[in-house]
Amino acid sequence: MINYFRGAVKLNIRNCSQRVDGVAADPEPDWSFDDLVSELNDLETKLASATSSNERSIPFEKSRTRGREIDKGRTFVLRADEYEMEDSESEDDDHVDKALVVAGNAKRFTCDEVYLSDSDDDSDIVSGFEVRPCLMDELGEVEGALFELAQEHQLRVKDEIRNKISALETALVNETQNSASSLLRVEKYKEARQELDKKFDTQYQRRIAEALDNHLTAVQRDRELRSQIEERKIRSDAAAYEEAKRKAAFEKLQQEKARAEAEAAMEAEKGAAVAEAEKREVKEANETSKRVTSGGTQQAAGDSTDTSSVSNAENKEYGNLYRAAASALNLEQGRLQKLKELCERNQMIRSSSNKDYTRHEGNISRNIRQIRGVRDNVRSKASELIKLLNDPQYPQSVSIEIFAKKVVSYCENPGNAPFASAYVIVLVTSQIPQAMDIFLAELHMACLYTVPKHLLYKKTAFQSKEAYFRSIGYREVDGKLETTEDYLKRLESYMKVYGALVQTETTNVQNFHGLQEGWAWLARFLNTLPANHYTAVSLNAFLQMAGFALFKRYKSQFLKMLNVVSENFLVDLKSRNISELTKTITEIQTYIEDKKFLQEPEGKSLQSNLLSNVYVNY
């Protein structure tokens, strides 16, 4: 009963919003039961004071409550027995819910009809309420209707809230299920994708392995093929080397045989000359007894015959003194013939006209002397020389003759750049081809080793050593022959220019005396020329200039040539035991042993600009 009353009072207090005599009928919703009892006690006190003022005395005190004393200062105490407190909390909550339902259907709640009783037995109640005043005033119909509307609105709102919460919970559950389903699908897709990736990786690795295996197989096959080619090449080179060695030995034997035959022929010629002289003496002695006139006539005839025979013998002997290849002599003869015809033509032109060529010759000479090892300088000088040789004011043959002589004169100085000169010569002769043979003819006349050929010294052929020196190119200085050292310096300069010429190659420009001519020169030189001081200097200068390009073009064949130089030419030089040859022998031997032919010679690549600040005035 107490629990029911507690729920009804709590529901009514929540729904009331009136104040009676300054006492709030709608307490705070969070009040406890003790706070409610205290508020009721205060209300009772106020009602008692109001009754006494009207001369009415309303006792409102409960003197006894199931054996428990009422607290002093509190006129109304509502308690429950201990056995009632043992009810479960669930039953209290059910009573409260029932009270809420009853209160929701009631129009108002008053304390007039409150009756507190713990049991059917009223013996425990000492006193009751003699006067039962109302806790709240009764409400009117309008207020009750408003109250019911408010209650219905609250219930509807609560229902809507519950529905929305239920809908949200349902949506949340559905969303959770959808998310779980989506995650499951994602996991399945991920696993499927991983399986597919593994499959692709396996296929890709298999392809890589197959490609690598094919590549390695191809590389191995290529290496085997190259090794076979190299073996064939080595065998071929060895066979060629042996063949070349046999040919060299055979040629050497032939040369020795030819030399012996030449010496025998010369001895025979000398014997024939002696016998002829003895015959002439006998004939002269027999004719002394004849008449003076007839004897004088016969003597004159004998002198003429003797002079003719001696002259023929000397010419034949002089021709046998040259050591050179027949092809080289033929080329030299053809070039010299062209030079001779050109000079004769120019002589006729000069004699037929009074034109002065001094200024024209000076312009050509100045441009040649200004050649330097700079790319722009070489191009500009070659262009100027081409213009001068094609100048319509002067016959081209005269210009070519001047050009050839000035270039050869410029090349004899050791300080001049041989590669730059060679570039200019190639550029000019590519536009004027006939100038190349004229230049080579002038160079052969200045240095016979550019042919190549060598003149042997024999006392029977030359009146003196000086005559021999003049024949091979020595010059007279102040009435005396130049020293051998000066001659060799000039010889080296000529050979450096020739070596630079044969190896010069320029894009879109034809060299009419290119590398194949240099290869032919080296072969003719080693086959025919003897080993001495002059030929050693010539060979060393040529190799220094053209060796790099020859090796680049002919490879192993050039190495065979160097073997011939090392095994034959240098051996012959060393056997002479001449101290002046030591330096040249060392340079050639160092060039071969250190493989300097693998290094580009200094000056071959022209400078892009002028690095020096020195200016030369001409």
Disulfide bonds with the S-S distance in Angstrom:
none
